[in-house]
Amino acid sequence: MATNLYFSQKVKSEQNLYEDIVIESLKMYGQDVYYLPRDLVNEDRVLGDDPESSFNSSHVIEMYIENTEGFEGEGDLFTRFGVEIRDEATFVVARKRWEQTVQRYDNEITSTRPSEGDLIYLPLSKSLFQITHVEHEMPFYQLSNLPVYKLRCQLFEYTGEDLDTGVDTIDDIERRYAYKYVLTLTNIRDSAVASVTLNSGQLASVSIVDSGSNYFTAPTVLISDSNGVGASIIATVDSNSGEVDSLTISNPGTGYTNPTITFTSPAPSTFEIGETITSPSGDTLMRAEVAKYSDSDDKLHLIHAGADDGKYHAFTVGKKVVGLKTGAGGIINLVVEDNQLSQNEQNTDFTTATDFIDFSETNPFGDTSNN
């Protein structure tokens, strides 16, 4: 027979009350966490993976940790490849609060629910968890509604993803562990020097005496003379070497007797963390993000480096580096690759160990008496 028409579990006021009680309980017993939506950069349509994921926003929201006695999972494992920490956790978040906080009208998030692959940063343990499964039907239709999501997560292993969330503690993970290029730049910043010849009190020609160094924007040319007025000279710079390569008289002026030519000094190299830099490499342009800059030794730490043509290229000694935001620049003197993700490799030890192995022997790895 049909259900009784006079008793219904779909009373909207009761559903709203139940949902409000759930939200209030999560606010009382939950933890404030950061929800990081994932942006797909270069999705593999075959495998469905995106090795270049980026996380460009963060949203503070309360979630309840269902694991009251500690993280679940296999825990700490000692394997031949090192120590693996396989902690797992289940987070409970209210649907209404997720829609209000994450899926807002003023952002570009189009997902209607939490997505597998998104991250949750737990300040309590200072760890990132990746969502592996979203359970959206538990508790199962109490009062004929579904007020919460259960997010099953596992500890996230950072492998070079782009973290630009605006939260320093989260973004610092990228700056510390991403694959880095460390560029040593030149410290010399010399002003250019030029001389002029006159013809009837006007500038007739100008020549470069010293091209200067570390000019990555054209300097202003100043012409001083006790009598002359009106003259102007335009300078251009070599974008690769950072030197003044040409001077053009745009106005010869009049009344000059002994003019002095001076150039504005090259701008100091003060790169800003997070800005993008460019550097020519062959026929393409390298781009990277500034993770750190040390002005005492002119070392520039770069992450997420790549070339405009999508192929592998490296930074080249003798080429310029220019910050797109600050305009800071320098010439590369030394390039060092710093891999913080892999510190257990033994290839260098094996290479050094081969110094005492004689490969002219029949069995260099066996008994020394058996040649």
VEXNU-243206 format. One record per residue (C-alpha): residue number from 1; z negated, x, y. Coordinates in nm, 4 decimals. Last residue first. Layout:
{NUM; {Z; X; Y}},
...
***
This chain:
{371; {1.2648; 9.1492; -1.2785}},
{370; {0.9783; 9.0331; -1.4982}},
{369; {0.6910; 9.2555; -1.3891}},
{368; {0.6502; 9.0569; -1.0663}},
{367; {0.5951; 8.7413; -1.2697}},
{366; {0.7645; 8.4424; -1.1103}},
{365; {0.8785; 8.3341; -0.7634}},
{364; {1.1341; 8.6135; -0.7107}},
{363; {1.2833; 8.5709; -1.0609}},
{362; {1.5976; 8.7832; -1.0806}},
{361; {1.4843; 8.9971; -0.7901}},
{360; {1.7080; 9.0385; -0.4841}},
{359; {1.5211; 8.7458; -0.3292}},
{358; {1.2242; 8.9694; -0.2525}},
{357; {0.9448; 8.7493; -0.1209}},
{356; {0.7121; 8.9161; 0.1335}},
{355; {0.8727; 8.7652; 0.4447}},
{354; {0.9162; 8.4299; 0.2712}},
{353; {0.5648; 8.3347; 0.3794}},
{352; {0.6679; 8.3111; 0.7438}},
{351; {0.9286; 8.0463; 0.6636}},
{350; {0.6825; 7.8617; 0.4418}},
{349; {0.4236; 7.8563; 0.7191}},
{348; {0.6813; 7.7320; 0.9699}},
{347; {0.7917; 7.4577; 0.7288}},
{346; {0.4346; 7.3393; 0.6786}},
{345; {0.4371; 7.0013; 0.8538}},
{344; {0.0975; 6.8462; 0.9228}},
{343; {0.1166; 6.7975; 1.3001}},
{342; {0.3770; 6.5254; 1.3227}},
{341; {0.3347; 6.2560; 1.5864}},
{340; {0.2592; 6.4962; 1.8723}},
{339; {0.6094; 6.6466; 1.8709}},
{338; {0.6522; 6.8771; 2.1719}},
{337; {1.0055; 7.0016; 2.2368}},
{336; {1.0231; 7.2949; 2.4794}},
{335; {1.2919; 7.3506; 2.7455}},
{334; {1.2705; 7.6421; 2.9897}},
{333; {1.4042; 7.7219; 3.3376}},
{332; {1.5249; 7.3760; 3.4415}},
{331; {1.6040; 7.3471; 3.8132}},
{330; {1.3930; 7.1117; 4.0212}},
{329; {1.3779; 6.7706; 4.1767}},
{328; {1.1719; 6.5056; 4.3510}},
{327; {1.3684; 6.2059; 4.4810}},
{326; {1.0588; 5.9890; 4.4374}},
{325; {1.2151; 5.6955; 4.2525}},
{324; {1.5196; 5.8422; 4.0767}},
{323; {1.3454; 6.1695; 3.9939}},
{322; {1.5945; 6.4570; 3.9795}},
{321; {1.6289; 6.7345; 3.7207}},
{320; {1.8881; 7.0063; 3.7815}},
{319; {2.0647; 7.2205; 3.5256}},
{318; {1.9964; 7.5901; 3.4597}},
{317; {1.8572; 7.5338; 3.1103}},
{316; {2.0093; 7.2279; 2.9462}},
{315; {1.8243; 6.9176; 2.8291}},
{314; {1.9353; 6.8041; 2.4876}},
{313; {2.2070; 6.5698; 2.3671}},
{312; {2.2325; 6.3256; 2.0780}},
{311; {2.4792; 6.0440; 2.1341}},
{310; {2.4352; 5.7122; 2.3158}},
{309; {2.6798; 5.8036; 2.5947}},
{308; {2.4106; 5.7742; 2.8632}},
{307; {2.1929; 6.0336; 2.6935}},
{306; {1.8365; 5.9897; 2.5741}},
{305; {1.4783; 6.0906; 2.6439}},
{304; {1.1978; 5.8490; 2.5656}},
{303; {0.9285; 6.0893; 2.6895}},
{302; {0.9185; 6.3671; 2.9485}},
{301; {0.6513; 6.6214; 3.0436}},
{300; {0.7410; 6.8247; 3.3561}},
{299; {0.5786; 7.1652; 3.3898}},
{298; {0.5790; 7.3126; 3.7412}},
{297; {0.2850; 7.5498; 3.6736}},
{296; {0.0385; 7.4156; 3.9307}},
{295; {0.2481; 7.1028; 3.9922}},
{294; {0.1690; 6.9591; 3.6504}},
{293; {0.3727; 6.6455; 3.5829}},
{292; {0.3009; 6.3920; 3.3116}},
{291; {0.4727; 6.1121; 3.1206}},
{290; {0.7957; 6.1012; 3.3227}},
{289; {1.0541; 5.8795; 3.1544}},
{288; {1.3878; 6.0175; 3.0419}},
{287; {1.7594; 6.0135; 3.1222}},
{286; {2.0266; 6.2666; 3.0284}},
{285; {2.3697; 6.2364; 3.1876}},
{284; {2.7015; 6.3000; 3.0168}},
{283; {2.9868; 6.5492; 3.0182}},
{282; {2.7711; 6.8475; 2.9256}},
{281; {2.4090; 6.7693; 3.0046}},
{280; {2.3328; 6.6494; 3.3558}},
{279; {1.9697; 6.5607; 3.4352}},
{278; {1.8193; 6.2264; 3.5285}},
{277; {1.4586; 6.1204; 3.5815}},
{276; {1.2987; 5.7793; 3.5403}},
{275; {0.9589; 5.7058; 3.6928}},
{274; {0.6531; 5.6360; 3.4785}},
{273; {0.4302; 5.9079; 3.6199}},
{272; {0.5526; 6.0082; 3.9651}},
{271; {0.7214; 6.3430; 4.0219}},
{270; {0.6063; 6.5602; 4.3093}},
{269; {0.8648; 6.8334; 4.3518}},
{268; {0.8382; 6.9396; 4.7159}},
{267; {1.1351; 6.8462; 4.9384}},
{266; {1.3582; 7.1383; 5.0300}},
{265; {1.2927; 7.2598; 5.3864}},
{264; {1.4926; 7.1206; 5.6792}},
{263; {1.7659; 7.3597; 5.7849}},
{262; {1.7838; 7.5849; 6.0898}},
{261; {2.0757; 7.7089; 6.3018}},
{260; {2.0021; 7.8988; 6.6237}},
{259; {2.2499; 7.8736; 6.9122}},
{258; {2.3156; 8.1631; 7.1529}},
{257; {2.5381; 8.0488; 7.4409}},
{256; {2.6130; 7.6782; 7.3850}},
{255; {2.7410; 7.4682; 7.6777}},
{254; {2.9257; 7.2055; 7.4724}},
{253; {2.9087; 7.0195; 7.1422}},
{252; {3.1278; 7.1069; 6.8424}},
{251; {3.0718; 6.7635; 6.6779}},
{250; {3.1180; 6.7048; 6.3024}},
{249; {3.1063; 7.0738; 6.2125}},
{248; {3.1112; 7.0823; 5.8318}},
{247; {2.8871; 7.2931; 5.6095}},
{246; {2.9423; 7.3478; 5.2371}},
{245; {2.7642; 7.4512; 4.9163}},
{244; {2.3955; 7.4070; 4.9965}},
{243; {2.2183; 7.4798; 4.6684}},
{242; {2.0545; 7.2446; 4.4171}},
{241; {2.2502; 7.4012; 4.1296}},
{240; {2.3867; 7.0858; 3.9672}},
{239; {2.4254; 6.8466; 4.2606}},
{238; {2.5790; 7.1174; 4.4783}},
{237; {2.4718; 7.0265; 4.8300}},
{236; {2.6455; 6.8975; 5.1415}},
{235; {2.5588; 6.9815; 5.5018}},
{234; {2.6747; 6.8052; 5.8194}},
{233; {2.6662; 6.9936; 6.1501}},
{232; {2.6059; 6.8466; 6.4947}},
{231; {2.6643; 6.9655; 6.8510}},
{230; {2.5724; 6.7487; 7.1503}},
{229; {2.3937; 6.9921; 7.3784}},
{228; {2.3968; 7.3606; 7.4702}},
{227; {2.1715; 7.5263; 7.7284}},
{226; {1.8445; 7.6433; 7.5719}},
{225; {1.9891; 7.6351; 7.2205}},
{224; {1.8713; 7.4723; 6.8977}},
{223; {2.0936; 7.3323; 6.6232}},
{222; {1.9141; 7.1502; 6.3389}},
{221; {2.0883; 7.0809; 6.0071}},
{220; {1.9319; 6.8010; 5.8001}},
{219; {1.9218; 6.8748; 5.4297}},
{218; {2.1447; 6.7011; 5.1716}},
{217; {1.9396; 6.5672; 4.8828}},
{216; {1.8735; 6.7694; 4.5707}},
{215; {1.8063; 7.0954; 4.7522}},
{214; {1.6101; 7.3135; 4.5103}},
{213; {1.7413; 7.6437; 4.6450}},
{212; {1.8794; 7.8009; 4.9624}},
{211; {2.2511; 7.8663; 5.0147}},
{210; {2.1874; 8.1809; 5.2198}},
{209; {2.4378; 8.3080; 5.4803}},
{208; {2.6531; 7.9944; 5.4902}},
{207; {2.9244; 7.9964; 5.7559}},
{206; {2.9895; 7.7876; 6.0661}},
{205; {3.2984; 7.7824; 6.2837}},
{204; {3.4038; 7.7101; 6.6426}},
{203; {3.0872; 7.5617; 6.7891}},
{202; {3.1499; 7.5105; 7.1610}},
{201; {3.0509; 7.7239; 7.4586}},
{200; {3.4029; 7.8520; 7.5194}},
{199; {3.4523; 7.9363; 7.1507}},
{198; {3.1398; 8.0068; 6.9485}},
{197; {3.0670; 8.1459; 6.6031}},
{196; {2.7958; 8.0073; 6.3784}},
{195; {2.5406; 8.1383; 6.1272}},
{194; {2.3675; 7.9744; 5.8323}},
{193; {2.0419; 7.9978; 5.6339}},
{192; {1.9219; 7.7619; 5.3584}},
{191; {1.5546; 7.6966; 5.2961}},
{190; {1.4036; 7.8447; 4.9830}},
{189; {1.2157; 7.6408; 4.7232}},
{188; {1.1219; 7.8663; 4.4326}},
{187; {0.8944; 7.7083; 4.1707}},
{186; {1.1662; 7.6649; 3.9082}},
{185; {1.1035; 7.4005; 3.6464}},
{184; {0.9448; 7.4243; 3.3023}},
{183; {1.0529; 7.1228; 3.1014}},
{182; {0.8320; 6.9772; 2.8279}},
{181; {1.0280; 6.7327; 2.6141}},
{180; {0.8038; 6.4869; 2.4402}},
{179; {0.7907; 6.2700; 2.1295}},
{178; {0.5381; 5.9958; 2.2054}},
{177; {0.1727; 6.0549; 2.1171}},
{176; {-0.0215; 6.1076; 2.4394}},
{175; {0.1934; 5.9259; 2.6971}},
{174; {0.2582; 5.6389; 2.4577}},
{173; {-0.1079; 5.5875; 2.3768}},
{172; {-0.1852; 5.6164; 2.7498}},
{171; {0.0118; 5.2954; 2.8032}},
{170; {-0.2587; 5.1036; 2.6180}},
{169; {-0.5599; 5.2456; 2.8012}},
{168; {-0.3710; 5.2307; 3.1312}},
{167; {-0.2803; 4.8618; 3.1116}},
{166; {0.0473; 4.8051; 3.3004}},
{165; {0.2224; 4.7103; 2.9776}},
{164; {0.4888; 4.9792; 2.9701}},
{163; {0.4661; 5.0895; 2.6062}},
{162; {0.7984; 5.2180; 2.4703}},
{161; {0.7763; 5.2721; 2.0947}},
{160; {0.7561; 5.6287; 1.9645}},
{159; {0.6176; 5.5787; 1.6158}},
{158; {0.2729; 5.4223; 1.6666}},
{157; {0.1183; 5.2940; 1.3439}},
{156; {-0.0196; 4.9445; 1.3984}},
{155; {-0.3225; 4.8322; 1.1997}},
{154; {-0.2379; 4.5151; 1.0111}},
{153; {-0.2317; 4.1576; 1.1315}},
{152; {-0.2611; 3.8022; 1.0034}},
{151; {-0.2455; 3.5699; 1.3017}},
{150; {-0.3973; 3.2269; 1.2505}},
{149; {-0.2619; 2.9797; 1.5036}},
{148; {-0.4768; 2.6962; 1.6347}},
{147; {-0.4862; 2.3274; 1.7340}},
{146; {-0.2686; 2.1714; 1.4618}},
{145; {-0.2792; 1.7923; 1.4865}},
{144; {-0.3146; 1.4936; 1.2563}},
{143; {-0.6921; 1.4558; 1.3133}},
{142; {-0.7176; 1.7622; 1.0907}},
{141; {-0.3593; 1.8577; 1.0108}},
{140; {-0.4256; 2.1498; 0.7741}},
{139; {-0.6650; 2.3933; 0.9335}},
{138; {-0.4345; 2.5854; 0.9019}},
{137; {-0.0715; 2.4929; 0.9502}},
{136; {0.0506; 2.7631; 1.1890}},
{135; {-0.0052; 3.0775; 0.9818}},
{134; {0.1664; 3.3646; 1.1624}},
{133; {0.2386; 3.6683; 0.9478}},
{132; {0.2701; 4.0440; 1.0043}},
{131; {0.1278; 4.0663; 1.3569}},
{130; {0.0779; 4.4287; 1.4537}},
{129; {-0.2685; 4.5560; 1.5421}},
{128; {-0.3448; 4.8141; 1.8087}},
{127; {-0.6796; 4.9896; 1.8241}},
{126; {-0.9488; 5.0631; 2.0826}},
{125; {-1.2156; 4.9247; 1.8448}},
{124; {-1.3643; 4.6720; 2.0887}},
{123; {-1.0581; 4.6872; 2.3141}},
{122; {-0.8473; 4.5100; 2.0471}},
{121; {-0.4796; 4.5398; 2.1360}},
{120; {-0.2641; 4.2756; 1.9685}},
{119; {0.1010; 4.3533; 1.9017}},
{118; {0.4108; 4.1418; 1.8423}},
{117; {0.6102; 4.2138; 1.5261}},
{116; {0.5779; 3.8639; 1.3827}},
{115; {0.5991; 3.6208; 1.6689}},
{114; {0.3343; 3.4089; 1.8386}},
{113; {0.4757; 3.0615; 1.9067}},
{112; {0.7497; 2.8917; 2.1114}},
{111; {0.9334; 3.2175; 2.1774}},
{110; {1.1208; 3.2198; 2.5084}},
{109; {0.9190; 3.4812; 2.6978}},
{108; {1.0927; 3.5449; 3.0317}},
{107; {0.7933; 3.4846; 3.2582}},
{106; {0.6954; 3.2315; 3.5251}},
{105; {0.6979; 2.9192; 3.3071}},
{104; {0.4264; 3.0557; 3.0824}},
{103; {0.4410; 3.1279; 2.7110}},
{102; {0.1639; 3.3885; 2.7168}},
{101; {-0.1403; 3.2390; 2.8909}},
{100; {-0.0902; 2.8621; 2.8973}},
{99; {0.1060; 2.8460; 2.5706}},
{98; {-0.1427; 3.0755; 2.3976}},
{97; {-0.4329; 2.8702; 2.5362}},
{96; {-0.2840; 2.5466; 2.4014}},
{95; {-0.2177; 2.6954; 2.0593}},
{94; {-0.5717; 2.8277; 2.0287}},
{93; {-0.5978; 3.1767; 1.8822}},
{92; {-0.7451; 3.2941; 1.5513}},
{91; {-0.7122; 3.6611; 1.4583}},
{90; {-0.7025; 3.7916; 1.1019}},
{89; {-0.7559; 4.1616; 1.0416}},
{88; {-0.6135; 4.4452; 0.8350}},
{87; {-0.7044; 4.8121; 0.8079}},
{86; {-0.4653; 5.0429; 0.6291}},
{85; {-0.5721; 5.3849; 0.7546}},
{84; {-0.3574; 5.6532; 0.5932}},
{83; {-0.4807; 6.0110; 0.5532}},
{82; {-0.2282; 6.2775; 0.4567}},
{81; {0.1090; 6.2756; 0.2806}},
{80; {-0.0352; 6.3578; -0.0603}},
{79; {-0.2588; 6.0552; -0.0172}},
{78; {-0.6130; 5.9901; 0.1048}},
{77; {-0.6509; 5.6201; 0.1791}},
{76; {-0.8790; 5.4642; 0.4383}},
{75; {-0.9131; 5.0868; 0.4139}},
{74; {-0.7094; 4.8892; 0.1624}},
{73; {-0.7079; 4.5761; 0.3734}},
{72; {-0.9921; 4.3930; 0.5455}},
{71; {-1.1679; 4.4898; 0.8666}},
{70; {-1.5395; 4.4358; 0.8931}},
{69; {-1.8000; 4.1855; 0.7798}},
{68; {-1.7032; 3.8972; 1.0107}},
{67; {-1.3285; 3.9080; 0.9486}},
{66; {-1.2153; 3.5914; 1.1306}},
{65; {-1.1805; 3.7672; 1.4637}},
{64; {-1.1667; 3.4925; 1.7265}},
{63; {-0.9163; 3.5307; 2.0065}},
{62; {-0.9477; 3.5134; 2.3857}},
{61; {-0.6432; 3.5999; 2.5932}},
{60; {-0.5391; 3.8842; 2.8221}},
{59; {-0.1601; 3.9058; 2.8438}},
{58; {0.0391; 4.2290; 2.8381}},
{57; {0.3959; 4.3107; 2.9362}},
{56; {0.6724; 4.5614; 2.8661}},
{55; {0.6397; 4.6289; 2.4942}},
{54; {0.9483; 4.8102; 2.3700}},
{53; {1.1093; 4.8223; 2.0287}},
{52; {1.3401; 5.1144; 1.9514}},
{51; {1.3349; 5.1066; 1.5706}},
{50; {1.4436; 4.7417; 1.5656}},
{49; {1.4683; 4.5982; 1.2163}},
{48; {1.6640; 4.3031; 1.0806}},
{47; {1.8129; 4.5165; 0.8039}},
{46; {2.1739; 4.4119; 0.8649}},
{45; {2.1608; 4.3070; 1.2309}},
{44; {1.9757; 4.6263; 1.3285}},
{43; {1.8199; 4.5364; 1.6628}},
{42; {1.8589; 4.7786; 1.9519}},
{41; {1.6126; 4.6931; 2.2282}},
{40; {1.4071; 4.4033; 2.0928}},
{39; {1.1204; 4.3209; 2.3270}},
{38; {0.7826; 4.2724; 2.1600}},
{37; {0.5123; 4.0560; 2.3147}},
{36; {0.1804; 4.2363; 2.3766}},
{35; {-0.1352; 4.0204; 2.3536}},
{34; {-0.4381; 4.1961; 2.4980}},
{33; {-0.7765; 4.0963; 2.3557}},
{32; {-1.0875; 3.9234; 2.4885}},
{31; {-1.3103; 3.8560; 2.1884}},
{30; {-1.4176; 3.5258; 2.0358}},
{29; {-1.7495; 3.3489; 1.9858}},
{28; {-1.7931; 3.1554; 2.3100}},
{27; {-1.4323; 3.1359; 2.4319}},
{26; {-1.3165; 3.0531; 2.0793}},
{25; {-1.5751; 2.7741; 2.0621}},
{24; {-1.4589; 2.6310; 2.3951}},
{23; {-1.0970; 2.6322; 2.2744}},
{22; {-1.1938; 2.4553; 1.9501}},
{21; {-1.3982; 2.1963; 2.1421}},
{20; {-1.1030; 2.1350; 2.3749}},
{19; {-0.8712; 2.0825; 2.0765}},
{18; {-1.1097; 1.8314; 1.9175}},
{17; {-1.1403; 1.6419; 2.2455}},
{16; {-0.7619; 1.6367; 2.2876}},
{15; {-0.7145; 1.5058; 1.9343}},
{14; {-0.9821; 1.2413; 1.9894}},
{13; {-0.8128; 1.1248; 2.3105}},
{12; {-0.4749; 1.1154; 2.1393}},
{11; {-0.5883; 0.8950; 1.8524}},
{10; {-0.3728; 1.0025; 1.5617}},
{9; {-0.6285; 0.9686; 1.2832}},
{8; {-0.5812; 0.5904; 1.2717}},
{7; {-0.7937; 0.2974; 1.1611}},
{6; {-0.6819; -0.0567; 1.2489}},
{5; {-0.3361; -0.0248; 1.0951}},
{4; {-0.4786; 0.0477; 0.7519}},
{3; {-0.2432; 0.2677; 0.5567}},
{2; {0.0427; 0.1102; 0.3629}},
{1; {0.0000; 0.0000; 0.0000}},
***
